[in-house]
């Protein structure tokens, strides 16, 4: 894992990084910090404090210059953009740019209990009230709008406040895509959206029709029937194992850092699994 991170870091980060860094050079390299944080997520540890204790007890011989926890936490946040760039590098290793079929959906990320939302101070002005149709419940927080491959690898995502309707984020989410097929649930129903995507980006957009709407063509029904649950499985893994819906961050910067780290770790896990299976 360190080799992948370090190689990607060397290629992606600007060459002037050593001269632009304030203060003395850290003894623990950025690549080591990123590797440790991705490994924490892959091991399902949602507490940085508990993780630092584990590393000190078991891996200190590998990371003898380990930072104290507050310094380590700040460095992870400073590297959040690099972590996301590494994710994009891993997607290239997975040959994702050559995919032709994708899925789209959103995942609620509540930042506090709904009953406490009126007293919540964190994320004030950023989070908002939303509705989760799958659970038929209201929440206060954000939505993670995501595009994945039909095998469940997240490709693009946007974090928006909970009151944003899924349709409103489609254009931003699909900005990198063209000449592909995209499948979504009932939240994306809309003839104008379908026509615009076909006209502007040659995207065939398939949304599950509502009960009072015309049935989809056979091929579109087959696609949704066989692959629709893939993105739901991804959300279950991000929730149950990576704890993406357990928000401990107090700032939007911290929340975005956590999301970048969790989704990068998931993507790297997919790559490592496929590499080991191939060998």
PyMOL commands that set and color helices and strands:
alter all, ss='L'
color gray80, all
select helices_A, chain A and resi 2-12+17-20+30-42+48-58+69-78+80-93+96-98+114-116+166-173+186-188+191-201+218-240+252-278
alter helices_A, ss='H'
color red, helices_A
select strands_A, chain A and resi 101-112+128-132+137-149+154-161+181-184+204-207
alter strands_A, ss='S'
color yellow, strands_A
deselect
rebuild
show_as cartoon
